[in-house]
């Protein structure tokens, strides 16, 4: 049967929407409660919707009963402090799973490449229902920062780099694309991330805000790109060596037991 997916994301796996005039809204992301939660980079999160309305960020499949990333419960104490961000997350009318604000500390390109990851949005998602994707609304004005998207984590031949000024809006199939952010700056970057279920509501929202995947790549100097590739390879090798050594230690301990 397959899943219900948005045709707009079929080609490249993402769309960029019309920019939002973020300057008109208050900085609600500074008022909400954050919890430590490791993602790609040095991060904290402020959940607006979670599995049961608690201030936590765990995947819905890690709760009882386990379920996919749908039917999030809004957290009253958080949404009261961030009514505009809540309204923006609810505007498409699509089903919302997790909704949270990320706080990302400065992250250079090489570190971003090492952090590239795919999400597990559709674990336990029944066949024949809407595919879960994610919306990213950049809140701070990070003119020198950019979102990195790849089909293959270690292959730079297809790499999309999306600019992140205040009000930048993307929708990404994050289970398909490897993704992370390069954040060049001295202050944290803040972004609203919402899990949406694909379907006619989300399609209409993409059309309303002129969603397109035909956007220019952020230009990055060749020496920065090459240094980033080398840093990713170095850190990948170090991680592989660590786990290989750890495995050998376990095997040795078992043989001596």
Buried (B, 14 or more C-beta within 10 A) or exposed (E): EEBBBBEBBEEBBBBBBEBBEBEEBEEBBEEBEBEEBEBBBBBBBBBBBBBEBEBBBEBBBEBEEEBBBBEBEBBEEBBEBBEEBBEBBBBBEBBBBBBBBBBBBBBBBBBBBBBBBBBBBBBBBEEEBBBBBBBBBBBBBBEEBBBBBBBEBEEBEEBBBBBBBBBBBBBBBBBBBBBBBBBBBEEBBBBBBBBBBBBEBBBEBBEEBEBBBEBEEBEBEEEBBEBBBEBBBEBBEEEEEEEEEEEEEEEEEEEEE
